[in-house]
C-alpha cells in the first residue's frame, strides 16, 4: 500500500481505489481550490488546498472505520466518499456556494450527477463501488454517512487541525486521535463512548473559537461578499454558464473576474477591499433583518446606494444566517444512556450565547463612501445607535 506524506497526519496509507481516484481530474482540480478561500487574505500562510484536506478526511475516516470494526464493503464505500466529499465545491469553495445554489438549487455535497459523468465515477464502477451509495454517504445518509457528514464527522476533525496548523491560530487544535478512537455506533447513531463529554466539548469549543478569529474574520467576510457580487455579475453579463463556473478552479475565476468585472475583480486580486460602513450586532438590528433573503438584501443595497448618492455596485449588505450550534446535537453516552451534548454539558449554553454575541451585520463600501453609506444604512435598515 502506498503512503503519502502529509503536513498534519504524517504518512497517510492509500489503498488502490484511493490511489486511482487521486489521479482523476475531479480530485486533481482540488489542488487549485484553497481550503480557506478569502481567509488567506488575512492569514498569509493559509494556502493549503481542498486536495490535501480530502486526503486528511480519507485518513481519519479509515482510522475511524478500523476502530469501529467496519472492514467490509461498507468501509470501501465510506473511504471513497470521504476522499470525494469536496469534489462538488466550486471555485473559492464556500465563498461561491450561495451563487451556485441560487442558480442550480444544488448544495456542494450533491455529487451524484457529477459522479455519473466523470472519470472518478468510472473508477468507482470499475472497482465495484456503487455511485449512488457513495453520493448518499457524502450527503450524510445512513449510520456510516454520519462519519462523512454529521455532528461527529471526520471532515470537521481534519479542517480544524489543518486550518490551525496552516494559519498558526492554535484554537483549532483538537485531539482527533482520541475522537476517532472513542466513536461508537449505537441505535443507528454515531456517538462518543462513555466518559467523553469533555472530548465533545473540546471540538465544540475549538469550532467556536475558530469562528471568531478565523472563519468569520471581517476582512474575509468583506472579500467573500465582494466575490459573491462579482460572480453574479460575471454570470449575468457574460456567456459563462453556471455548469462551467462551478467546475472552475480559484485562479480561473479570478482571471475571469479581472477581465469581465474589473472594478471588483482587481480589488480582490490586489486586496484593495471595501471597508465597513456599518457593523451591527444582533441586538442592534430589527428582528426582521436576519431573515432577509437574497432579493431583499439586494433591494436594501439599492435603497442604501440611492440614499447615499453612490453607485449601486458600491454598496454590499452582508446578512449572516441566524447563529446555530450544530455540534450541540453530538450524541454522547452518559450513564449508559445516549444523550445530546446540549443535555450533558453546561458549556453548550455559554457557547450559544457566544455565537449570538459574535453575529454581525455588515454593510461595506469603498473607503471614500463609508460615511455617507453608514448614515443611509442606519436609516434603511433601522439600525440602533
KETOR-462047 format. One record per residue (C-alpha): residue number from 1; residue in three letters; x, y, z. Coordinates in pm, 1 decimal, padded with zeros to 6 digits. Each point is the difference from the previous one (the first is absolute). Example, Ala and Ser with C-alpha at 12.3 -4.5 7.8 and 13.67 -1.06 7.14 Angstrom:
<pts>
- 1_ala_01230.0_-00450.0_00780.0
- 2_ser_00137.0_00344.0_-00066.0
</pts>
This chain:
<pts>
- 1_unk_00000.0_00000.0_00000.0
- 2_unk_00137.0_00340.2_-00098.1
- 3_unk_00033.1_00279.4_00256.9
- 4_unk_-00011.5_00376.7_-00052.7
- 5_unk_00180.9_00243.8_00228.1
- 6_unk_-00237.7_00252.7_00158.1
- 7_unk_00079.2_00312.9_00201.1
- 8_unk_-00258.5_-00086.7_00268.4
- 9_unk_-00034.6_-00379.6_00015.3
- 10_unk_00355.0_-00097.2_-00104.8
- 11_unk_-00023.3_-00303.9_-00233.3
- 12_unk_-00343.8_-00086.7_-00135.6
- 13_unk_-00033.3_-00357.4_-00134.2
- 14_unk_-00199.6_00001.3_-00324.4
- 15_unk_-00187.8_-00307.1_-00124.0
- 16_unk_-00019.5_-00086.2_-00374.2
- 17_unk_-00343.8_00159.0_-00048.3
- 18_unk_00112.0_00324.3_00159.9
- 19_unk_00321.2_-00005.4_-00201.4
- 20_unk_-00200.8_-00019.8_-00322.2
- 21_unk_-00246.1_00269.6_00113.1
- 22_unk_00279.9_00241.4_00088.0
- 23_unk_00110.3_00010.0_-00364.0
- 24_unk_-00345.6_00092.3_-00134.1
- 25_unk_-00069.9_00354.0_-00129.9
- 26_unk_-00271.1_00046.4_00261.7
- 27_unk_00240.9_-00042.4_00290.5
- 28_unk_00296.7_00166.3_-00169.8
- 29_unk_-00212.1_00314.8_-00042.3
- 30_unk_-00007.1_00025.2_00379.1
- 31_unk_00374.5_00073.4_-00006.1
- 32_unk_-00101.2_00339.4_-00139.6
- 33_unk_-00274.6_00084.4_00250.1
- 34_unk_00129.6_00145.3_00324.6
- 35_unk_-00157.7_-00142.6_00313.0
- 36_unk_-00040.7_00340.1_00163.4
- 37_unk_-00085.5_00207.0_-00311.5
- 38_unk_-00004.7_00368.6_00104.1
- 39_unk_00129.7_-00070.5_00352.8
- 40_unk_00344.4_-00012.0_-00157.8
- 41_unk_-00029.4_00375.3_-00052.6
- 42_unk_00024.0_00022.5_00380.5
- 43_unk_00238.1_-00287.7_00077.6
- 44_unk_00270.2_-00010.1_-00271.0
- 45_unk_00107.2_-00359.5_00071.0
- 46_unk_-00353.4_-00137.3_-00049.0
- 47_unk_00076.9_-00138.3_-00344.5
- 48_unk_-00093.0_-00362.7_00057.1
- 49_unk_-00243.7_-00157.9_-00243.5
- 50_unk_-00313.1_-00210.5_-00003.2
- 51_unk_00209.2_-00278.0_-00155.5
- 52_unk_00213.1_-00048.5_00310.9
- 53_unk_-00304.6_00046.1_00223.0
- 54_unk_-00177.5_-00277.1_-00194.0
- 55_unk_00296.4_-00228.6_00063.3
- 56_unk_-00019.6_00085.1_00369.8
- 57_unk_-00372.9_-00079.0_00014.8
- 58_unk_00065.9_-00330.4_-00177.5
- 59_unk_00270.4_-00082.0_00255.8
- 60_unk_-00214.9_00078.2_00304.4
- 61_unk_-00294.4_-00190.2_-00148.5
- 62_unk_00224.5_-00303.8_-00053.2
- 63_unk_00121.1_00013.3_00361.3
- 64_unk_-00351.8_00042.5_00132.5
- 65_unk_-00123.0_-00297.1_-00202.1
- 66_unk_00280.7_-00211.7_00143.1
- 67_unk_-00097.3_00092.0_00356.4
- 68_unk_-00367.7_-00060.8_-00076.2
- 69_unk_00085.3_-00344.3_-00134.8
- 70_unk_-00144.0_00075.0_-00344.6
- 71_unk_00219.6_-00163.2_-00261.7
- 72_unk_-00240.8_-00127.3_-00264.8
- 73_unk_-00156.7_00142.3_-00313.5
- 74_unk_-00154.8_00278.4_00209.2
- 75_unk_00345.2_00119.7_00100.7
- 76_unk_00114.1_00018.1_-00363.4
- 77_unk_-00296.3_00223.9_-00084.0
- 78_unk_00060.7_00224.9_00302.7
- 79_unk_00367.9_00042.6_-00084.2
- 80_unk_-00088.1_00096.2_-00356.1
- 81_unk_-00264.7_00246.4_00121.9
- 82_unk_00246.2_00157.8_00244.1
- 83_unk_00255.8_00054.6_-00275.7
- 84_unk_-00259.0_00136.3_-00245.3
- 85_unk_-00210.7_00204.5_00242.0
- 86_unk_00123.9_00339.4_-00127.4
- 87_unk_00000.3_-00052.2_-00377.4
- 88_unk_-00332.6_00183.1_-00025.6
- 89_unk_00151.0_00326.4_00121.6
- 90_unk_00023.4_00289.8_-00241.3
- 91_unk_00292.7_00243.9_-00020.2
- 92_unk_00084.5_00162.2_00333.3
- 93_unk_-00195.1_-00275.9_00173.5
- 94_unk_-00270.1_00126.7_00234.2
- 95_unk_00037.8_00356.5_-00126.0
- 96_unk_-00177.7_-00081.1_-00327.7
- 97_unk_-00232.3_-00263.0_00145.4
- 98_unk_-00294.8_00238.6_00029.8
- 99_unk_00038.5_00112.8_-00362.1
- 100_unk_-00010.5_-00360.3_-00118.3
- 101_unk_-00293.6_-00089.0_00224.5
- 102_unk_-00203.3_00299.4_-00117.0
- 103_unk_00045.7_-00100.6_-00363.2
- 104_unk_-00015.1_-00379.5_00021.0
- 105_unk_-00162.4_-00085.0_00331.9
- 106_unk_00291.0_-00236.7_00071.0
- 107_unk_00208.7_-00009.2_00315.4
- 108_unk_00368.0_-00088.1_-00038.9
- 109_unk_-00056.1_-00343.4_00155.2
- 110_unk_-00240.6_-00097.7_-00280.1
- 111_unk_00254.8_-00185.4_-00211.3
- 112_unk_-00219.7_-00271.1_-00155.3
- 113_unk_-00027.0_00165.3_-00344.1
- 114_unk_00369.4_00084.7_00000.9
- 115_unk_00099.8_-00358.0_00077.3
- 116_unk_-00225.2_-00138.8_-00274.0
- 117_unk_00187.4_00196.5_-00267.9
- 118_unk_00355.9_00006.6_00128.0
- 119_unk_00325.0_-00191.6_-00000.4
- 120_unk_-00035.6_-00041.0_00377.7
- 121_unk_-00334.4_-00170.3_-00054.7
- 122_unk_00156.0_-00232.3_-00257.6
- 123_unk_00272.6_-00093.9_00249.3
- 124_unk_-00259.0_-00085.1_00265.0
- 125_unk_-00203.9_-00217.3_-00235.8
- 126_unk_00307.2_-00179.9_-00129.6
- 127_unk_00079.4_-00099.7_00356.8
- 128_unk_-00349.4_-00115.0_00083.3
- 129_unk_-00112.9_00301.1_00202.8
- 130_unk_-00352.5_00136.0_-00034.0
- 131_unk_-00014.2_00367.3_-00100.4
- 132_unk_-00326.1_00078.1_00176.5
- 133_unk_00118.0_-00160.9_00322.4
- 134_unk_00312.9_00215.0_-00006.1
- 135_unk_-00204.3_00313.1_-00078.3
- 136_unk_-00242.5_-00083.2_00280.9
- 137_unk_00284.1_-00035.4_00249.2
- 138_unk_00133.3_00342.0_-00104.1
- 139_unk_-00345.7_00139.2_00080.7
- 140_unk_00024.9_-00161.5_00344.1
- 141_unk_-00254.5_-00274.7_-00058.7
- 142_unk_-00003.1_-00315.3_00212.0
- 143_unk_00182.5_-00072.8_00322.3
- 144_unk_00341.9_00008.9_-00167.3
- 145_unk_-00088.1_00308.3_-00202.8
- 146_unk_00013.1_00188.3_00331.8
- 147_unk_00373.0_-00064.1_-00002.3
- 148_unk_00034.9_00202.5_-00323.3
- 149_unk_-00263.0_00265.9_00068.2
- 150_unk_-00147.5_00031.9_00347.8
- 151_unk_00055.2_00143.7_00344.7
- 152_unk_00301.2_-00226.8_00055.9
- 153_unk_00133.2_-00010.6_-00354.1
- 154_unk_00365.6_-00039.4_-00087.9
- 155_unk_-00030.4_00293.3_-00240.8
- 156_unk_-00026.1_00237.3_00295.9
- 157_unk_00275.6_-00178.8_00190.0
- 158_unk_00242.8_00043.8_-00286.1
- 159_unk_-00073.3_00357.0_-00098.4
- 160_unk_00024.0_00128.6_00356.7
- 161_unk_00349.2_-00140.3_00057.7
- 162_unk_00112.8_00071.1_-00357.9
- 163_unk_-00121.1_00360.2_00002.7
- 164_unk_00160.8_00055.4_00340.2
- 165_unk_00326.9_-00148.0_-00125.3
- 166_unk_00019.6_00211.2_-00315.5
- 167_unk_-00117.4_00330.4_00145.6
- 168_unk_00190.8_-00020.5_00325.8
- 169_unk_-00327.3_00051.8_00190.3
- 170_unk_00017.7_-00263.5_00277.8
- 171_unk_-00366.5_-00006.0_00101.0
- 172_unk_-00096.2_-00275.0_-00246.3
- 173_unk_00244.0_-00250.7_00146.8
- 174_unk_-00214.6_-00292.7_00114.1
- 175_unk_00083.0_-00356.0_00101.4
- 176_unk_-00123.8_-00157.2_-00321.7
- 177_unk_00186.5_-00319.9_00085.6
- 178_unk_-00218.9_-00049.3_00306.2
- 179_unk_-00313.8_00108.2_-00184.4
- 180_unk_00028.8_-00271.5_-00265.0
- 181_unk_00085.9_-00259.9_00265.2
- 182_unk_-00306.8_00064.2_00216.8
- 183_unk_-00259.1_00003.6_-00277.6
- 184_unk_-00269.4_-00263.9_00038.7
- 185_unk_-00309.8_-00105.5_-00193.4
- 186_unk_-00308.6_-00021.5_00221.5
- 187_unk_-00359.1_-00030.6_-00117.4
- 188_unk_00094.3_00113.5_-00347.5
- 189_unk_00178.1_00312.0_00129.4
- 190_unk_00364.6_00093.7_00014.9
- 191_unk_00074.9_00082.0_00364.0
- 192_unk_00293.4_00052.5_00234.0
- 193_unk_00075.4_-00272.6_00254.3
- 194_unk_-00064.3_00058.6_00371.0
- 195_unk_00231.5_00247.0_00172.3
- 196_unk_00035.8_00229.2_-00299.4
- 197_unk_-00215.9_00302.6_00070.9
- 198_unk_00318.0_00208.9_00025.1
- 199_unk_00127.4_-00151.4_-00325.6
- 200_unk_-00313.6_00121.5_-00175.5
- 201_unk_00021.1_00337.8_00173.7
- 202_unk_00354.6_00045.8_-00126.4
- 203_unk_-00111.8_-00021.9_-00362.1
- 204_unk_-00293.0_00231.4_00063.9
- 205_unk_00225.2_00254.6_00169.2
- 206_unk_00262.1_-00022.3_-00275.1
- 207_unk_-00260.0_00065.2_-00268.0
- 208_unk_-00140.7_00297.8_00190.8
- 209_unk_00342.3_00157.0_00053.3
- 210_unk_00101.9_-00056.5_-00361.8
- 211_unk_-00324.0_00160.5_-00117.5
- 212_unk_00083.4_00316.5_00188.5
- 213_unk_00363.5_00045.3_-00098.9
- 214_unk_00016.3_-00177.2_-00335.5
- 215_unk_-00309.6_-00108.2_-00191.4
- 216_unk_-00203.0_00317.3_00066.2
- 217_unk_00281.9_00253.4_-00003.0
- 218_unk_-00140.9_00323.8_-00138.3
- 219_unk_00262.2_00032.2_-00275.6
- 220_unk_-00083.8_-00345.9_-00130.5
- 221_unk_-00371.1_00077.7_00018.9
- 222_unk_00044.4_00321.7_-00197.8
- 223_unk_00205.5_-00177.2_-00268.7
- 224_unk_-00250.0_-00287.0_-00009.9
- 225_unk_-00293.0_00237.3_-00044.1
- 226_unk_00183.9_00182.9_-00279.0
- 227_unk_00074.6_-00334.4_-00165.1
- 228_unk_-00367.6_-00097.2_00018.7
- 229_unk_-00117.5_00319.8_-00168.5
- 230_unk_00276.5_-00014.9_-00260.3
- 231_unk_-00086.4_-00362.4_-00083.2
- 232_unk_-00366.5_00089.9_-00048.2
- 233_unk_00096.3_00274.4_-00241.9
- 234_unk_00237.5_-00232.0_-00184.0
- 235_unk_-00280.9_-00247.8_-00058.4
- 236_unk_-00254.1_00271.0_-00088.1
- 237_unk_00220.0_00201.7_-00233.8
- 238_unk_00197.3_-00266.9_-00187.2
- 239_unk_-00075.0_-00324.2_-00183.0
- 240_unk_00149.3_-00206.3_00283.1
- 241_unk_-00238.1_-00279.6_00101.3
- 242_unk_-00047.6_-00102.0_00362.3
- 243_unk_00117.2_-00357.9_-00067.7
- 244_unk_00330.8_00132.0_-00132.1
- 245_unk_00022.8_00247.7_00287.6
- 246_unk_-00042.5_-00266.3_00268.2
- 247_unk_00283.2_-00211.9_-00144.4
- 248_unk_00249.8_00287.0_-00005.7
- 249_unk_00305.3_00016.7_00223.1
- 250_unk_00081.4_00308.4_00209.1
- 251_unk_00239.8_00149.9_-00252.9
- 252_unk_-00246.2_-00053.9_-00287.9
- 253_unk_-00263.3_00205.6_00179.1
- 254_unk_00238.1_00275.8_00103.1
- 255_unk_00123.6_00041.2_-00358.9
- 256_unk_-00356.7_00007.6_-00130.7
- 257_unk_-00101.3_00259.9_00258.7
- 258_unk_00299.5_00221.7_-00073.8
- 259_unk_-00090.3_-00008.4_-00369.4
- 260_unk_-00378.6_00032.8_00019.8
- 261_unk_-00073.6_00168.3_00334.7
- 262_unk_00326.5_00191.9_00047.2
- 263_unk_-00124.0_00252.2_00258.1
- 264_unk_-00058.4_-00286.3_00245.4
- 265_unk_00234.4_-00263.5_-00140.6
- 266_unk_00306.0_00224.7_00017.4
- 267_unk_-00086.9_00106.0_00352.1
- 268_unk_-00016.2_-00363.6_00113.3
- 269_unk_00323.8_-00082.1_-00181.6
- 270_unk_00184.1_00291.0_00163.2
- 271_unk_-00174.0_-00022.1_00339.4
- 272_unk_-00132.9_00350.9_-00056.7
- 273_unk_-00321.6_-00084.4_00179.4
- 274_unk_-00309.5_00194.0_00097.2
- 275_unk_-00013.8_00127.6_00358.6
- 276_unk_-00258.3_-00040.6_00272.1
- 277_unk_-00257.4_00277.0_-00018.6
- 278_unk_-00220.1_-00173.5_00257.5
- 279_unk_00071.3_-00288.9_00236.7
- 280_unk_-00296.6_-00081.0_00222.5
- 281_unk_-00064.0_-00271.5_00257.8
- 282_unk_-00311.3_-00213.9_00020.0
- 283_unk_-00138.6_00233.9_00266.3
- 284_unk_00053.3_00309.7_-00215.4
- 285_unk_-00212.9_-00112.3_-00294.5
- 286_unk_-00376.8_-00044.6_-00025.7
- 287_unk_-00128.0_-00356.3_00038.7
- 288_unk_-00080.5_-00021.4_-00372.1
- 289_unk_00352.8_00070.3_-00124.1
- 290_unk_00156.1_-00347.3_00060.1
- 291_unk_-00283.9_-00155.3_-00200.2
- 292_unk_00053.3_00207.1_-00315.6
- 293_unk_00036.7_-00216.2_-00311.1
- 294_unk_00238.7_00071.0_-00286.3
- 295_unk_-00242.0_00212.5_-00201.6
- 296_unk_-00085.8_00203.6_00309.9
- 297_unk_00368.8_00057.8_00065.7
- 298_unk_00061.1_00116.5_-00356.6
- 299_unk_-00299.4_00235.2_00026.6
- 300_unk_00144.2_00141.5_00322.7
- 301_unk_00332.1_00056.9_-00176.7
- 302_unk_-00174.2_00203.3_-00269.3
- 303_unk_-00196.9_00201.2_00255.2
- 304_unk_00312.7_00076.6_00201.7
- 305_unk_00192.8_00097.9_-00313.8
- 306_unk_-00280.0_00234.0_-00111.4
- 307_unk_-00017.6_00161.7_00343.6
- 308_unk_00379.4_00038.7_00016.1
- 309_unk_00027.4_00132.6_-00354.5
- 310_unk_00244.5_-00269.1_-00114.8
- 311_unk_-00003.5_-00261.7_-00273.8
- 312_unk_-00201.5_-00312.9_00087.3
- 313_unk_00306.3_-00219.2_-00047.1
- 314_unk_00181.1_00189.4_00276.0
- 315_unk_-00222.1_-00133.5_00278.5
- 316_unk_00002.6_-00358.0_00126.6
- 317_unk_-00227.0_-00116.3_00281.5
- 318_unk_00119.4_-00314.6_00176.1
- 319_unk_-00265.9_-00172.9_00212.6
- 320_unk_00123.8_-00324.3_00159.5
- 321_unk_-00248.3_-00273.9_00079.2
- 322_unk_-00125.6_-00023.1_00355.3
- 323_unk_00257.0_-00147.7_00241.4
- 324_unk_-00010.4_-00377.7_00036.6
- 325_unk_00206.2_-00257.6_00184.1
- 326_unk_-00032.9_-00321.0_-00200.1
- 327_unk_00257.2_-00182.2_00210.0
- 328_unk_-00226.4_00030.2_00305.8
- 329_unk_-00197.7_-00289.8_-00151.3
- 330_unk_00301.4_-00229.4_00047.3
- 331_unk_-00102.3_-00319.0_00180.6
- 332_unk_00196.3_-00115.9_00303.6
- 333_unk_-00059.7_-00307.9_00215.5
- 334_unk_-00054.0_00114.1_00359.7
- 335_unk_-00088.9_-00251.9_00273.6
- 336_unk_-00092.5_-00253.7_-00264.8
- 337_unk_-00239.5_00238.0_-00178.6
- 338_unk_00051.1_00175.3_-00333.1
- 339_unk_-00038.5_00373.4_00058.3
- 340_unk_00044.7_00311.9_-00210.0
- 341_unk_00301.6_00203.4_00103.5
- 342_unk_-00219.9_00300.8_00076.5
- 343_unk_-00174.1_-00214.6_00263.9
- 344_unk_00325.1_-00119.8_00154.6
- 345_unk_00211.8_00315.0_-00010.1
- 346_unk_-00046.0_00340.1_00158.4
- 347_unk_00261.3_00135.6_-00238.0
- 348_unk_-00241.9_-00022.6_-00294.4
- 349_unk_-00221.2_00275.7_00137.5
- 350_unk_00295.8_00234.2_00039.4
- 351_unk_00117.0_-00071.1_-00354.1
- 352_unk_-00349.0_00065.0_-00136.6
- 353_unk_00018.0_00342.5_00161.0
- 354_unk_00345.0_00049.4_-00150.1
- 355_unk_-00129.3_-00081.9_-00347.5
- 356_unk_-00276.9_00256.5_00039.4
- 357_unk_00245.8_00258.0_00131.9
- 358_unk_00233.0_-00051.9_-00298.1
- 359_unk_-00274.8_00048.9_-00261.4
- 360_unk_00047.9_00317.4_-00203.9
- 361_unk_-00186.9_00169.8_-00281.3
- 362_unk_00247.7_00157.1_-00239.5
- 363_unk_-00049.4_00280.8_-00250.2
- 364_unk_00304.5_00055.6_-00219.0
- 365_unk_00102.2_00274.9_-00240.7
- 366_unk_00315.4_00159.0_-00146.6
- 367_unk_00189.5_00195.4_00263.5
- 368_unk_-00096.0_00343.4_-00133.1
- 369_unk_-00371.0_-00082.5_00020.6
- 370_unk_-00023.3_-00162.1_00341.6
- 371_unk_-00128.6_00303.7_00191.9
- 372_unk_-00289.9_00064.7_-00237.9
- 373_unk_-00078.5_-00370.6_-00029.3
- 374_unk_00006.2_-00038.2_00379.7
- 375_unk_-00267.0_00266.6_00044.4
- 376_unk_-00214.6_-00141.1_-00281.0
- 377_unk_00029.4_-00357.3_00132.0
- 378_unk_-00103.3_00109.9_00348.5
- 379_unk_-00315.5_00150.2_-00149.1
- 380_unk_-00090.6_-00277.8_-00247.1
- 381_unk_00075.2_-00288.5_00237.4
- 382_unk_-00122.3_00179.0_00311.9
- 383_unk_00322.7_-00058.4_00187.4
- 384_unk_00029.4_00100.2_00364.7
- 385_unk_00251.4_00265.0_00096.9
</pts>
